[in-house]
Amino acid sequence: MVLGTLAEHSIPFSMAPVIVELAQTLSLDKPALQGMKLSRTTASYKMIHGLGRTYSERTFSYMKIFPFSLNLDESTSNNNKKILSMLVCYYHADLRKVIVEHLGSLEIVKLNAASLEKVLCEFFEKNNIPWNNLVSMLMDSCAVMRGSKTGLEIRMHQYCPNLLDVDGDSCHHIHNAAKKFSEPFDSYLEKLFSDLQVDHQWSPDQVMYHKEIAMILNLPASSPQRGFVRHRCLSAYDASMATHAMMPADRVLYYGFLSTADKELYREPLELMYTKYHVNQAGRACIKVVQEELNRKGMTPQGRERKKRVCQKLWHEETTTVLRLSIYMGLLAILKEYVMVFQGSQTLVHKLHDRQLELFLAFMACFVKAEYITQLSPRALREMVLEDHMLLPSKEVYVGQEVDTFRSQNPNHALLVPFLADVRKAYITTAVYLQKKLPLASPTLTALSALDPLLRGHSQATIQLKRLSGMLRHLLPADQDIQRELVRFNVDLTIPSFKEGESMVEWWGHVFDKPDKYPSLSAMVKCCLSIFHGPRVESSFSLMNEIIDQRSGNMNVPTFNAIQTVKYTLQSRGKTAVQLFRMEDVKFGEVDRTLCKNINSAAATYKRQQKMNQKEKQQQQSKYGSQASGSAQQAKKQTAEEEKRARLRHVAKQRKRAMETLVVQAKKKK
């Protein structure tokens, strides 16, 4: 029955264990299960006005109690609706953990700072959310969000004057830095990745041959550049790794698309490749059959041009391709590592300053002499002007392992000089961009680094925590002396030591357990733990396009909002829906009365909202003197019937004319 249902409704097999567990749990309360009815419309309004409403209201209530931070971003759905999504982060004192929840997803008509300010203010006012509990806002660095004069963050200071400046989303800066680095190379590899991706996407036979050749060459087969996305520049790193690993198989495969003259030209390199990868006679015969099949393959003009470009880079320009793959794999790994750290869910706000400084120094060391950067302060690094005498000579610049070998073996190669010139240009332009965008000298991030438990016991930790307390004075108890607390905290032997790898949030819980001893320090740290350090809100956009598409109804944005609220609630609790709602005693177990009330009243709320919408529409029609219209389906049916009647009249008219013509012709014959 389960397998049949999966097949009937095209449900992925990964949902089979979920369905079985759900069925087993539901069957524990057979009377309730037998009486339950849930249509598509019912599920929609119960999700919006029942489950979603319950958890949204609880989030709003927590925001009135705990200091919180926001992560905002906007995107466009598949049906061209602009959506502003908001996440909220706060330290939950009862759960003793940092909670990230979905605050709301709002449809916006016009995307500018003024309209976003209006939407945000109306949302806060409607839900009675206090502005004075807002600690920080993390957004990307576009002009609308963080413009220095009229951006949304600047506008928010009139409602929250003490808003903490944590700069923009550093992960976006790193993606843009990867884009800057690729510019001197004219997107040479990116175009290759896209061509390989498209070429395999529409050719299942070619994918099969690709896997077969990889098996013969004893290479781990992988789909060509499945994860490459042009607007996500760091995805070029993963694509470079995959292309480098599969390049022998790609070359053998595309040998079949070469012209006869080129096949003869590259026959010897192909034989050398067979020898290198120990391909026996059976394997060579199989590959030859595959190449002959590819040679007979019918192609569109676009496909023929695409394969010609790929063959050009894999065979005619093999050295250029390998050189650029090497620098991408070596350099982009530095940027990728940073993004992977701060896109995770672990609270790492205390690592932001140190990791950004570490990233910048690691990048600069690739092409700048170490003595010019190791002794400089973060502010001096940010203001440093690169000059020729500070740069490493071309033979010492980091270019990746394979290029380094090639450079030592072929120091006078014709392709090496222009390649190294492009590498130097890429390094310099990217370094200038990182200097401008990374907040290396940010006093806020420098102060936040003092939250690291490993720094406790050092005088600088006390100094930076004092500065941090000055930034958050409005959220701390007014009658407490936090400086005395900080001095005591720095040498308190009763607080357990911290080991690298442990949870920073759990360690600070030992300090929170002493409210009489550290009331102000605890309040300040709880504020800081709420600060976002990565683009968490972007993960919600992948779900958005699955829900909001051209087939969705008018309720799609509220439905998406409710689903996101429930999903983030489950994630923050670390439970599945079955685990959260399962009751050990289905008859006498404790129930969530607020949730039950909202679920039961969802239908009435939905009907009341429908009536209000209808009344508002009638008022607008009355205002403009228009008539009430029926549904779109009725209008479509009426139009089709009118067209059918017109067509029948036309046919009858033509038939009448034909009969009259026949009568006239008959009279003439007589």
Secondary structure as a PSIPRED ss2 file (coil, helix, strand):
# PSIPRED VFORMAT (PSIPRED V4.0)

   1 M C   1.000  0.000  0.000
   2 V H   0.000  1.000  0.000
   3 L H   0.000  1.000  0.000
   4 G H   0.000  1.000  0.000
   5 T H   0.000  1.000  0.000
   6 L H   0.000  1.000  0.000
   7 A H   0.000  1.000  0.000
   8 E H   0.000  1.000  0.000
   9 H C   1.000  0.000  0.000
  10 S C   1.000  0.000  0.000
  11 I C   1.000  0.000  0.000
  12 P C   1.000  0.000  0.000
  13 F H   0.000  1.000  0.000
  14 S H   0.000  1.000  0.000
  15 M H   0.000  1.000  0.000
  16 A H   0.000  1.000  0.000
  17 P H   0.000  1.000  0.000
  18 V H   0.000  1.000  0.000
  19 I H   0.000  1.000  0.000
  20 V H   0.000  1.000  0.000
  21 E H   0.000  1.000  0.000
  22 L H   0.000  1.000  0.000
  23 A H   0.000  1.000  0.000
  24 Q H   0.000  1.000  0.000
  25 T H   0.000  1.000  0.000
  26 L H   0.000  1.000  0.000
  27 S C   1.000  0.000  0.000
  28 L C   1.000  0.000  0.000
  29 D C   1.000  0.000  0.000
  30 K H   0.000  1.000  0.000
  31 P H   0.000  1.000  0.000
  32 A H   0.000  1.000  0.000
  33 L H   0.000  1.000  0.000
  34 Q H   0.000  1.000  0.000
  35 G C   1.000  0.000  0.000
  36 M C   1.000  0.000  0.000
  37 K C   1.000  0.000  0.000
  38 L C   1.000  0.000  0.000
  39 S C   1.000  0.000  0.000
  40 R H   0.000  1.000  0.000
  41 T H   0.000  1.000  0.000
  42 T H   0.000  1.000  0.000
  43 A H   0.000  1.000  0.000
  44 S H   0.000  1.000  0.000
  45 Y H   0.000  1.000  0.000
  46 K H   0.000  1.000  0.000
  47 M H   0.000  1.000  0.000
  48 I H   0.000  1.000  0.000
  49 H H   0.000  1.000  0.000
  50 G H   0.000  1.000  0.000
  51 L H   0.000  1.000  0.000
  52 G H   0.000  1.000  0.000
  53 R H   0.000  1.000  0.000
  54 T H   0.000  1.000  0.000
  55 Y H   0.000  1.000  0.000
  56 S H   0.000  1.000  0.000
  57 E H   0.000  1.000  0.000
  58 R H   0.000  1.000  0.000
  59 T H   0.000  1.000  0.000
  60 F H   0.000  1.000  0.000
  61 S H   0.000  1.000  0.000
  62 Y H   0.000  1.000  0.000
  63 M H   0.000  1.000  0.000
  64 K H   0.000  1.000  0.000
  65 I H   0.000  1.000  0.000
  66 F C   1.000  0.000  0.000
  67 P C   1.000  0.000  0.000
  68 F E   0.000  0.000  1.000
  69 S E   0.000  0.000  1.000
  70 L E   0.000  0.000  1.000
  71 N E   0.000  0.000  1.000
  72 L E   0.000  0.000  1.000
  73 D E   0.000  0.000  1.000
  74 E E   0.000  0.000  1.000
  75 S E   0.000  0.000  1.000
  76 T E   0.000  0.000  1.000
  77 S C   1.000  0.000  0.000
  78 N C   1.000  0.000  0.000
  79 N C   1.000  0.000  0.000
  80 N C   1.000  0.000  0.000
  81 K C   1.000  0.000  0.000
  82 K E   0.000  0.000  1.000
  83 I E   0.000  0.000  1.000
  84 L E   0.000  0.000  1.000
  85 S E   0.000  0.000  1.000
  86 M E   0.000  0.000  1.000
  87 L E   0.000  0.000  1.000
  88 V E   0.000  0.000  1.000
  89 C E   0.000  0.000  1.000
  90 Y E   0.000  0.000  1.000
  91 Y E   0.000  0.000  1.000
  92 H E   0.000  0.000  1.000
  93 A C   1.000  0.000  0.000
  94 D C   1.000  0.000  0.000
  95 L C   1.000  0.000  0.000
  96 R C   1.000  0.000  0.000
  97 K E   0.000  0.000  1.000
  98 V E   0.000  0.000  1.000
  99 I E   0.000  0.000  1.000
 100 V E   0.000  0.000  1.000
 101 E E   0.000  0.000  1.000
 102 H E   0.000  0.000  1.000
 103 L E   0.000  0.000  1.000
 104 G E   0.000  0.000  1.000
 105 S E   0.000  0.000  1.000
 106 L E   0.000  0.000  1.000
 107 E E   0.000  0.000  1.000
 108 I E   0.000  0.000  1.000
 109 V C   1.000  0.000  0.000
 110 K C   1.000  0.000  0.000
 111 L C   1.000  0.000  0.000
 112 N C   1.000  0.000  0.000
 113 A H   0.000  1.000  0.000
 114 A H   0.000  1.000  0.000
 115 S H   0.000  1.000  0.000
 116 L H   0.000  1.000  0.000
 117 E H   0.000  1.000  0.000
 118 K H   0.000  1.000  0.000
 119 V H   0.000  1.000  0.000
 120 L H   0.000  1.000  0.000
 121 C H   0.000  1.000  0.000
 122 E H   0.000  1.000  0.000
 123 F H   0.000  1.000  0.000
 124 F H   0.000  1.000  0.000
 125 E H   0.000  1.000  0.000
 126 K H   0.000  1.000  0.000
 127 N C   1.000  0.000  0.000
 128 N C   1.000  0.000  0.000
 129 I C   1.000  0.000  0.000
 130 P C   1.000  0.000  0.000
 131 W H   0.000  1.000  0.000
 132 N H   0.000  1.000  0.000
 133 N H   0.000  1.000  0.000
 134 L E   0.000  0.000  1.000
 135 V E   0.000  0.000  1.000
 136 S E   0.000  0.000  1.000
 137 M E   0.000  0.000  1.000
 138 L E   0.000  0.000  1.000
 139 M C   1.000  0.000  0.000
 140 D C   1.000  0.000  0.000
 141 S C   1.000  0.000  0.000
 142 C C   1.000  0.000  0.000
 143 A H   0.000  1.000  0.000
 144 V H   0.000  1.000  0.000
 145 M H   0.000  1.000  0.000
 146 R H   0.000  1.000  0.000
 147 G C   1.000  0.000  0.000
 148 S C   1.000  0.000  0.000
 149 K C   1.000  0.000  0.000
 150 T C   1.000  0.000  0.000
 151 G C   1.000  0.000  0.000
 152 L H   0.000  1.000  0.000
 153 E H   0.000  1.000  0.000
 154 I H   0.000  1.000  0.000
 155 R H   0.000  1.000  0.000
 156 M H   0.000  1.000  0.000
 157 H C   1.000  0.000  0.000
 158 Q C   1.000  0.000  0.000
 159 Y C   1.000  0.000  0.000
 160 C C   1.000  0.000  0.000
 161 P C   1.000  0.000  0.000
 162 N C   1.000  0.000  0.000
 163 L C   1.000  0.000  0.000
 164 L E   0.000  0.000  1.000
 165 D C   1.000  0.000  0.000
 166 V C   1.000  0.000  0.000
 167 D C   1.000  0.000  0.000
 168 G C   1.000  0.000  0.000
 169 D C   1.000  0.000  0.000
 170 S H   0.000  1.000  0.000
 171 C H   0.000  1.000  0.000
 172 H H   0.000  1.000  0.000
 173 H H   0.000  1.000  0.000
 174 I H   0.000  1.000  0.000
 175 H H   0.000  1.000  0.000
 176 N H   0.000  1.000  0.000
 177 A H   0.000  1.000  0.000
 178 A H   0.000  1.000  0.000
 179 K H   0.000  1.000  0.000
 180 K H   0.000  1.000  0.000
 181 F H   0.000  1.000  0.000
 182 S H   0.000  1.000  0.000
 183 E H   0.000  1.000  0.000
 184 P H   0.000  1.000  0.000
 185 F H   0.000  1.000  0.000
 186 D C   1.000  0.000  0.000
 187 S C   1.000  0.000  0.000
 188 Y H   0.000  1.000  0.000
 189 L H   0.000  1.000  0.000
 190 E H   0.000  1.000  0.000
 191 K H   0.000  1.000  0.000
 192 L H   0.000  1.000  0.000
 193 F H   0.000  1.000  0.000
 194 S H   0.000  1.000  0.000
 195 D H   0.000  1.000  0.000
 196 L H   0.000  1.000  0.000
 197 Q H   0.000  1.000  0.000
 198 V H   0.000  1.000  0.000
 199 D H   0.000  1.000  0.000
 200 H H   0.000  1.000  0.000
 201 Q H   0.000  1.000  0.000
 202 W C   1.000  0.000  0.000
 203 S C   1.000  0.000  0.000
 204 P H   0.000  1.000  0.000
 205 D H   0.000  1.000  0.000
 206 Q H   0.000  1.000  0.000
 207 V H   0.000  1.000  0.000
 208 M H   0.000  1.000  0.000
 209 Y H   0.000  1.000  0.000
 210 H H   0.000  1.000  0.000
 211 K H   0.000  1.000  0.000
 212 E H   0.000  1.000  0.000
 213 I H   0.000  1.000  0.000
 214 A H   0.000  1.000  0.000
 215 M H   0.000  1.000  0.000
 216 I H   0.000  1.000  0.000
 217 L C   1.000  0.000  0.000
 218 N C   1.000  0.000  0.000
 219 L C   1.000  0.000  0.000
 220 P C   1.000  0.000  0.000
 221 A C   1.000  0.000  0.000
 222 S C   1.000  0.000  0.000
 223 S C   1.000  0.000  0.000
 224 P C   1.000  0.000  0.000
 225 Q C   1.000  0.000  0.000
 226 R C   1.000  0.000  0.000
 227 G C   1.000  0.000  0.000
 228 F C   1.000  0.000  0.000
 229 V C   1.000  0.000  0.000
 230 R C   1.000  0.000  0.000
 231 H C   1.000  0.000  0.000
 232 R C   1.000  0.000  0.000
 233 C C   1.000  0.000  0.000
 234 L C   1.000  0.000  0.000
 235 S H   0.000  1.000  0.000
 236 A H   0.000  1.000  0.000
 237 Y H   0.000  1.000  0.000
 238 D H   0.000  1.000  0.000
 239 A H   0.000  1.000  0.000
 240 S H   0.000  1.000  0.000
 241 M H   0.000  1.000  0.000
 242 A H   0.000  1.000  0.000
 243 T H   0.000  1.000  0.000
 244 H H   0.000  1.000  0.000
 245 A H   0.000  1.000  0.000
 246 M H   0.000  1.000  0.000
 247 M H   0.000  1.000  0.000
 248 P H   0.000  1.000  0.000
 249 A H   0.000  1.000  0.000
 250 D H   0.000  1.000  0.000
 251 R H   0.000  1.000  0.000
 252 V H   0.000  1.000  0.000
 253 L H   0.000  1.000  0.000
 254 Y H   0.000  1.000  0.000
 255 Y H   0.000  1.000  0.000
 256 G C   1.000  0.000  0.000
 257 F C   1.000  0.000  0.000
 258 L C   1.000  0.000  0.000
 259 S C   1.000  0.000  0.000
 260 T H   0.000  1.000  0.000
 261 A H   0.000  1.000  0.000
 262 D H   0.000  1.000  0.000
 263 K H   0.000  1.000  0.000
 264 E H   0.000  1.000  0.000
 265 L H   0.000  1.000  0.000
 266 Y C   1.000  0.000  0.000
 267 R H   0.000  1.000  0.000
 268 E H   0.000  1.000  0.000
 269 P H   0.000  1.000  0.000
 270 L H   0.000  1.000  0.000
 271 E H   0.000  1.000  0.000
 272 L H   0.000  1.000  0.000
 273 M H   0.000  1.000  0.000
 274 Y H   0.000  1.000  0.000
 275 T H   0.000  1.000  0.000
 276 K H   0.000  1.000  0.000
 277 Y C   1.000  0.000  0.000
 278 H C   1.000  0.000  0.000
 279 V C   1.000  0.000  0.000
 280 N C   1.000  0.000  0.000
 281 Q H   0.000  1.000  0.000
 282 A H   0.000  1.000  0.000
 283 G H   0.000  1.000  0.000
 284 R H   0.000  1.000  0.000
 285 A H   0.000  1.000  0.000
 286 C H   0.000  1.000  0.000
 287 I H   0.000  1.000  0.000
 288 K H   0.000  1.000  0.000
 289 V H   0.000  1.000  0.000
 290 V H   0.000  1.000  0.000
 291 Q H   0.000  1.000  0.000
 292 E H   0.000  1.000  0.000
 293 E H   0.000  1.000  0.000
 294 L H   0.000  1.000  0.000
 295 N H   0.000  1.000  0.000
 296 R C   1.000  0.000  0.000
 297 K C   1.000  0.000  0.000
 298 G C   1.000  0.000  0.000
 299 M C   1.000  0.000  0.000
 300 T C   1.000  0.000  0.000
 301 P H   0.000  1.000  0.000
 302 Q H   0.000  1.000  0.000
 303 G H   0.000  1.000  0.000
 304 R H   0.000  1.000  0.000
 305 E H   0.000  1.000  0.000
 306 R H   0.000  1.000  0.000
 307 K H   0.000  1.000  0.000
 308 K H   0.000  1.000  0.000
 309 R H   0.000  1.000  0.000
 310 V H   0.000  1.000  0.000
 311 C H   0.000  1.000  0.000
 312 Q H   0.000  1.000  0.000
 313 K H   0.000  1.000  0.000
 314 L H   0.000  1.000  0.000
 315 W H   0.000  1.000  0.000
 316 H H   0.000  1.000  0.000
 317 E C   1.000  0.000  0.000
 318 E H   0.000  1.000  0.000
 319 T H   0.000  1.000  0.000
 320 T H   0.000  1.000  0.000
 321 T H   0.000  1.000  0.000
 322 V H   0.000  1.000  0.000
 323 L H   0.000  1.000  0.000
 324 R H   0.000  1.000  0.000
 325 L H   0.000  1.000  0.000
 326 S H   0.000  1.000  0.000
 327 I H   0.000  1.000  0.000
 328 Y H   0.000  1.000  0.000
 329 M H   0.000  1.000  0.000
 330 G H   0.000  1.000  0.000
 331 L H   0.000  1.000  0.000
 332 L H   0.000  1.000  0.000
 333 A H   0.000  1.000  0.000
 334 I H   0.000  1.000  0.000
 335 L H   0.000  1.000  0.000
 336 K H   0.000  1.000  0.000
 337 E H   0.000  1.000  0.000
 338 Y H   0.000  1.000  0.000
 339 V H   0.000  1.000  0.000
 340 M H   0.000  1.000  0.000
 341 V H   0.000  1.000  0.000
 342 F H   0.000  1.000  0.000
 343 Q C   1.000  0.000  0.000
 344 G C   1.000  0.000  0.000
 345 S C   1.000  0.000  0.000
 346 Q C   1.000  0.000  0.000
 347 T C   1.000  0.000  0.000
 348 L C   1.000  0.000  0.000
 349 V H   0.000  1.000  0.000
 350 H H   0.000  1.000  0.000
 351 K H   0.000  1.000  0.000
 352 L H   0.000  1.000  0.000
 353 H H   0.000  1.000  0.000
 354 D H   0.000  1.000  0.000
 355 R H   0.000  1.000  0.000
 356 Q H   0.000  1.000  0.000
 357 L H   0.000  1.000  0.000
 358 E H   0.000  1.000  0.000
 359 L H   0.000  1.000  0.000
 360 F H   0.000  1.000  0.000
 361 L H   0.000  1.000  0.000
 362 A H   0.000  1.000  0.000
 363 F H   0.000  1.000  0.000
 364 M H   0.000  1.000  0.000
 365 A C   1.000  0.000  0.000
 366 C C   1.000  0.000  0.000
 367 F C   1.000  0.000  0.000
 368 V E   0.000  0.000  1.000
 369 K C   1.000  0.000  0.000
 370 A H   0.000  1.000  0.000
 371 E H   0.000  1.000  0.000
 372 Y H   0.000  1.000  0.000
 373 I C   1.000  0.000  0.000
 374 T C   1.000  0.000  0.000
 375 Q C   1.000  0.000  0.000
 376 L C   1.000  0.000  0.000
 377 S C   1.000  0.000  0.000
 378 P H   0.000  1.000  0.000
 379 R H   0.000  1.000  0.000
 380 A H   0.000  1.000  0.000
 381 L H   0.000  1.000  0.000
 382 R H   0.000  1.000  0.000
 383 E H   0.000  1.000  0.000
 384 M C   1.000  0.000  0.000
 385 V C   1.000  0.000  0.000
 386 L C   1.000  0.000  0.000
 387 E C   1.000  0.000  0.000
 388 D H   0.000  1.000  0.000
 389 H H   0.000  1.000  0.000
 390 M H   0.000  1.000  0.000
 391 L E   0.000  0.000  1.000
 392 L C   1.000  0.000  0.000
 393 P C   1.000  0.000  0.000
 394 S C   1.000  0.000  0.000
 395 K C   1.000  0.000  0.000
 396 E C   1.000  0.000  0.000
 397 V C   1.000  0.000  0.000
 398 Y C   1.000  0.000  0.000
 399 V C   1.000  0.000  0.000
 400 G C   1.000  0.000  0.000
 401 Q H   0.000  1.000  0.000
 402 E H   0.000  1.000  0.000
 403 V H   0.000  1.000  0.000
 404 D H   0.000  1.000  0.000
 405 T H   0.000  1.000  0.000
 406 F H   0.000  1.000  0.000
 407 R H   0.000  1.000  0.000
 408 S H   0.000  1.000  0.000
 409 Q H   0.000  1.000  0.000
 410 N C   1.000  0.000  0.000
 411 P C   1.000  0.000  0.000
 412 N C   1.000  0.000  0.000
 413 H C   1.000  0.000  0.000
 414 A C   1.000  0.000  0.000
 415 L C   1.000  0.000  0.000
 416 L H   0.000  1.000  0.000
 417 V H   0.000  1.000  0.000
 418 P H   0.000  1.000  0.000
 419 F H   0.000  1.000  0.000
 420 L H   0.000  1.000  0.000
 421 A H   0.000  1.000  0.000
 422 D H   0.000  1.000  0.000
 423 V H   0.000  1.000  0.000
 424 R H   0.000  1.000  0.000
 425 K H   0.000  1.000  0.000
 426 A H   0.000  1.000  0.000
 427 Y H   0.000  1.000  0.000
 428 I H   0.000  1.000  0.000
 429 T H   0.000  1.000  0.000
 430 T H   0.000  1.000  0.000
 431 A H   0.000  1.000  0.000
 432 V H   0.000  1.000  0.000
 433 Y H   0.000  1.000  0.000
 434 L H   0.000  1.000  0.000
 435 Q H   0.000  1.000  0.000
 436 K H   0.000  1.000  0.000
 437 K H   0.000  1.000  0.000
 438 L C   1.000  0.000  0.000
 439 P C   1.000  0.000  0.000
 440 L C   1.000  0.000  0.000
 441 A C   1.000  0.000  0.000
 442 S C   1.000  0.000  0.000
 443 P H   0.000  1.000  0.000
 444 T H   0.000  1.000  0.000
 445 L H   0.000  1.000  0.000
 446 T H   0.000  1.000  0.000
 447 A H   0.000  1.000  0.000
 448 L H   0.000  1.000  0.000
 449 S H   0.000  1.000  0.000
 450 A H   0.000  1.000  0.000
 451 L H   0.000  1.000  0.000
 452 D C   1.000  0.000  0.000
 453 P H   0.000  1.000  0.000
 454 L H   0.000  1.000  0.000
 455 L H   0.000  1.000  0.000
 456 R C   1.000  0.000  0.000
 457 G C   1.000  0.000  0.000
 458 H C   1.000  0.000  0.000
 459 S H   0.000  1.000  0.000
 460 Q H   0.000  1.000  0.000
 461 A H   0.000  1.000  0.000
 462 T H   0.000  1.000  0.000
 463 I H   0.000  1.000  0.000
 464 Q H   0.000  1.000  0.000
 465 L H   0.000  1.000  0.000
 466 K H   0.000  1.000  0.000
 467 R H   0.000  1.000  0.000
 468 L H   0.000  1.000  0.000
 469 S H   0.000  1.000  0.000
 470 G H   0.000  1.000  0.000
 471 M H   0.000  1.000  0.000
 472 L C   1.000  0.000  0.000
 473 R H   0.000  1.000  0.000
 474 H H   0.000  1.000  0.000
 475 L H   0.000  1.000  0.000
 476 L C   1.000  0.000  0.000
 477 P C   1.000  0.000  0.000
 478 A C   1.000  0.000  0.000
 479 D C   1.000  0.000  0.000
 480 Q C   1.000  0.000  0.000
 481 D C   1.000  0.000  0.000
 482 I H   0.000  1.000  0.000
 483 Q H   0.000  1.000  0.000
 484 R H   0.000  1.000  0.000
 485 E H   0.000  1.000  0.000
 486 L H   0.000  1.000  0.000
 487 V H   0.000  1.000  0.000
 488 R H   0.000  1.000  0.000
 489 F H   0.000  1.000  0.000
 490 N H   0.000  1.000  0.000
 491 V C   1.000  0.000  0.000
 492 D C   1.000  0.000  0.000
 493 L C   1.000  0.000  0.000
 494 T C   1.000  0.000  0.000
 495 I C   1.000  0.000  0.000
 496 P C   1.000  0.000  0.000
 497 S C   1.000  0.000  0.000
 498 F C   1.000  0.000  0.000
 499 K C   1.000  0.000  0.000
 500 E C   1.000  0.000  0.000
 501 G C   1.000  0.000  0.000
 502 E C   1.000  0.000  0.000
 503 S C   1.000  0.000  0.000
 504 M H   0.000  1.000  0.000
 505 V H   0.000  1.000  0.000
 506 E H   0.000  1.000  0.000
 507 W H   0.000  1.000  0.000
 508 W H   0.000  1.000  0.000
 509 G H   0.000  1.000  0.000
 510 H H   0.000  1.000  0.000
 511 V H   0.000  1.000  0.000
 512 F H   0.000  1.000  0.000
 513 D C   1.000  0.000  0.000
 514 K C   1.000  0.000  0.000
 515 P C   1.000  0.000  0.000
 516 D C   1.000  0.000  0.000
 517 K C   1.000  0.000  0.000
 518 Y C   1.000  0.000  0.000
 519 P H   0.000  1.000  0.000
 520 S H   0.000  1.000  0.000
 521 L H   0.000  1.000  0.000
 522 S H   0.000  1.000  0.000
 523 A H   0.000  1.000  0.000
 524 M H   0.000  1.000  0.000
 525 V H   0.000  1.000  0.000
 526 K H   0.000  1.000  0.000
 527 C H   0.000  1.000  0.000
 528 C H   0.000  1.000  0.000
 529 L H   0.000  1.000  0.000
 530 S C   1.000  0.000  0.000
 531 I C   1.000  0.000  0.000
 532 F C   1.000  0.000  0.000
 533 H C   1.000  0.000  0.000
 534 G C   1.000  0.000  0.000
 535 P C   1.000  0.000  0.000
 536 R H   0.000  1.000  0.000
 537 V H   0.000  1.000  0.000
 538 E H   0.000  1.000  0.000
 539 S H   0.000  1.000  0.000
 540 S H   0.000  1.000  0.000
 541 F H   0.000  1.000  0.000
 542 S H   0.000  1.000  0.000
 543 L H   0.000  1.000  0.000
 544 M H   0.000  1.000  0.000
 545 N H   0.000  1.000  0.000
 546 E H   0.000  1.000  0.000
 547 I H   0.000  1.000  0.000
 548 I C   1.000  0.000  0.000
 549 D C   1.000  0.000  0.000
 550 Q C   1.000  0.000  0.000
 551 R C   1.000  0.000  0.000
 552 S C   1.000  0.000  0.000
 553 G C   1.000  0.000  0.000
 554 N C   1.000  0.000  0.000
 555 M C   1.000  0.000  0.000
 556 N H   0.000  1.000  0.000
 557 V H   0.000  1.000  0.000
 558 P H   0.000  1.000  0.000
 559 T H   0.000  1.000  0.000
 560 F H   0.000  1.000  0.000
 561 N H   0.000  1.000  0.000
 562 A H   0.000  1.000  0.000
 563 I H   0.000  1.000  0.000
 564 Q H   0.000  1.000  0.000
 565 T H   0.000  1.000  0.000
 566 V H   0.000  1.000  0.000
 567 K H   0.000  1.000  0.000
 568 Y H   0.000  1.000  0.000
 569 T H   0.000  1.000  0.000
 570 L H   0.000  1.000  0.000
 571 Q H   0.000  1.000  0.000
 572 S H   0.000  1.000  0.000
 573 R H   0.000  1.000  0.000
 574 G C   1.000  0.000  0.000
 575 K C   1.000  0.000  0.000
 576 T C   1.000  0.000  0.000
 577 A H   0.000  1.000  0.000
 578 V H   0.000  1.000  0.000
 579 Q H   0.000  1.000  0.000
 580 L H   0.000  1.000  0.000
 581 F H   0.000  1.000  0.000
 582 R C   1.000  0.000  0.000
 583 M C   1.000  0.000  0.000
 584 E C   1.000  0.000  0.000
 585 D C   1.000  0.000  0.000
 586 V C   1.000  0.000  0.000
 587 K C   1.000  0.000  0.000
 588 F C   1.000  0.000  0.000
 589 G C   1.000  0.000  0.000
 590 E C   1.000  0.000  0.000
 591 V C   1.000  0.000  0.000
 592 D C   1.000  0.000  0.000
 593 R H   0.000  1.000  0.000
 594 T H   0.000  1.000  0.000
 595 L H   0.000  1.000  0.000
 596 C H   0.000  1.000  0.000
 597 K H   0.000  1.000  0.000
 598 N H   0.000  1.000  0.000
 599 I H   0.000  1.000  0.000
 600 N H   0.000  1.000  0.000
 601 S C   1.000  0.000  0.000
 602 A H   0.000  1.000  0.000
 603 A H   0.000  1.000  0.000
 604 A H   0.000  1.000  0.000
 605 T H   0.000  1.000  0.000
 606 Y H   0.000  1.000  0.000
 607 K H   0.000  1.000  0.000
 608 R H   0.000  1.000  0.000
 609 Q H   0.000  1.000  0.000
 610 Q H   0.000  1.000  0.000
 611 K H   0.000  1.000  0.000
 612 M H   0.000  1.000  0.000
 613 N H   0.000  1.000  0.000
 614 Q H   0.000  1.000  0.000
 615 K H   0.000  1.000  0.000
 616 E H   0.000  1.000  0.000
 617 K H   0.000  1.000  0.000
 618 Q H   0.000  1.000  0.000
 619 Q H   0.000  1.000  0.000
 620 Q H   0.000  1.000  0.000
 621 Q H   0.000  1.000  0.000
 622 S H   0.000  1.000  0.000
 623 K H   0.000  1.000  0.000
 624 Y H   0.000  1.000  0.000
 625 G C   1.000  0.000  0.000
 626 S C   1.000  0.000  0.000
 627 Q C   1.000  0.000  0.000
 628 A C   1.000  0.000  0.000
 629 S C   1.000  0.000  0.000
 630 G C   1.000  0.000  0.000
 631 S C   1.000  0.000  0.000
 632 A H   0.000  1.000  0.000
 633 Q H   0.000  1.000  0.000
 634 Q H   0.000  1.000  0.000
 635 A H   0.000  1.000  0.000
 636 K H   0.000  1.000  0.000
 637 K H   0.000  1.000  0.000
 638 Q H   0.000  1.000  0.000
 639 T H   0.000  1.000  0.000
 640 A H   0.000  1.000  0.000
 641 E H   0.000  1.000  0.000
 642 E H   0.000  1.000  0.000
 643 E H   0.000  1.000  0.000
 644 K H   0.000  1.000  0.000
 645 R H   0.000  1.000  0.000
 646 A H   0.000  1.000  0.000
 647 R H   0.000  1.000  0.000
 648 L H   0.000  1.000  0.000
 649 R H   0.000  1.000  0.000
 650 H H   0.000  1.000  0.000
 651 V H   0.000  1.000  0.000
 652 A H   0.000  1.000  0.000
 653 K H   0.000  1.000  0.000
 654 Q H   0.000  1.000  0.000
 655 R H   0.000  1.000  0.000
 656 K H   0.000  1.000  0.000
 657 R H   0.000  1.000  0.000
 658 A H   0.000  1.000  0.000
 659 M H   0.000  1.000  0.000
 660 E H   0.000  1.000  0.000
 661 T H   0.000  1.000  0.000
 662 L H   0.000  1.000  0.000
 663 V H   0.000  1.000  0.000
 664 V H   0.000  1.000  0.000
 665 Q H   0.000  1.000  0.000
 666 A H   0.000  1.000  0.000
 667 K H   0.000  1.000  0.000
 668 K H   0.000  1.000  0.000
 669 K H   0.000  1.000  0.000
 670 K C   1.000  0.000  0.000
